[in-house]
């Protein structure tokens, strides 16, 4: 009985780790999307200058 409970808790910890990794990757893609409206986007908030004429 104790061995089964220990195995179940290992699966729960693995699941928690995978969820945290997924949330981290989601936040990373949300931050680096380059829309410029996010506080975390850093230097991406500077608008691009207009193109030079030929």
C-alpha positions in Angstrom: 0.0 0.0 0.0 2.8 2.4 0.8 4.6 1.6 -2.4 1.5 2.3 -4.4 1.0 5.7 -2.7 4.7 6.6 -3.3 4.3 5.8 -7.0 1.2 7.8 -7.3 2.9 10.8 -5.7 5.7 10.5 -8.2 3.2 10.7 -11.0 1.6 13.8 -9.4 5.0 15.5 -9.1 5.8 14.7 -12.8 2.4 16.1 -13.8 3.1 19.3 -11.8 6.5 19.7 -13.4 5.0 19.3 -16.9 2.3 21.8 -16.1 4.9 24.3 -14.9 7.1 23.8 -17.9 4.1 24.3 -20.2 3.1 27.5 -18.4 6.7 28.8 -18.6 6.8 28.1 -22.4 3.4 29.8 -22.8 4.5 32.9 -20.9 7.7 33.0 -22.9 5.8 32.9 -26.2 3.4 35.5 -24.9 6.2 37.8 -23.9 8.2 37.4 -27.0 5.3 37.7 -29.4 6.6 41.2 -30.3 3.2 43.0 -30.2 4.8 45.8 -28.2 1.9 46.3 -25.8 3.4 44.1 -23.1 5.4 45.6 -20.3 7.8 42.6 -20.5 8.6 43.0 -24.2 11.5 45.3 -23.5 12.9 47.0 -26.6 10.2 45.8 -28.9 8.0 48.7 -27.8 9.9 51.1 -30.1 7.9 51.5 -33.4 9.6 50.8 -36.7 10.5 53.8 -38.8 8.9 54.2 -42.2 10.7 52.7 -45.2 13.0 54.9 -47.2 11.8 55.8 -50.7 13.6 54.3 -53.7 
